[in-house]
Amino acid sequence: MEPVYSRIPVSDAGGMSVHLPVVDLGPEPRRLAVIAGIHGDEPSPILLVDRLVVALRDIPLKAGIRIVAAANPPALMQRARWSNWDDEDMNRVGNGGGGPALTRRLAATLCDVVEGCQLVVNLHNFVMRTPLLAIQPPAQDAERQARHKRYLDALDPHVVWVFGVSPEDVKVFQSSIDAAMESRGPDVLAVEMSDLPELDEPLLRRSITGLLRLAALTGCIDAAGIPAPKHNAVFVNRLIIRAPGAGIFEPIAPLGGRVAPGDVVGHLIPLERPGDRVNVLAPKPGWLIQRLGQRFVRPGDMIATVGLAL
Ligand SMILES: [Zn+2]
């Protein structure tokens, strides 16, 4: 099925027009939406949706799939998490609240273009090396929870990050664009993965296969021929380990392995004191679900997360 490319006008300010680019595949009604590029410094989801469109070219579609590959063009132009035109995080402005700032208008338009779909997959990547990771949001009603479980079964991620249910966690989720899209009807599945160049072929294949299973689950394609899920996901809360200073982080503990308190996750090589490495330790028992490769870090940067068993 050949994709149809279109652009939804968002804003025309000072002679510069901003559009939300949309790709449609298959016949009406539209059942599935896949979104990439809400954060402008996350290239992996864009690569993933390219692979998805190419894969879908050879598959007969029974219902429509809408893809937004570049949901936040100003941030993508700046290759920044958010654009400095208004310094707003598109993932955290809800439906934009009718605000005039560009990021808010983009959020409102995004909520419009996914309306009517059964499911929206919101793709992101971390700088930290991350397996295929899906988010289990807080405060879902029982019916959404049951549907969410089926989406997780179909995506078949390595890890499910179960959001906390404290009032603070619920507040964070409720300010998200995911909550805003859900308030318009669709279910939303937020998915994380590794940054480029660490998005390797096995992870890409697992991600694409998961998206195709979601397309089948929502009635867009036939399920025949899609590999069965492995169902080996771990469900965890996420404990962040941050860089204790500036320097170069060097990982030691293997990604996905179990860690005990005091295990050395990696070293921080201080900029001015070569040879005087600082051990970065696991604070609690769990699985090392994310960690940086070798790279510069600033004090407080996320360098690893421990998945705590529920
Ligand atoms: Zn993101």
Residues whose N, C-alpha, C, O or C-beta is under 5 A from the ligand:
A	BS01	ZN	H39 E42 H124 N125
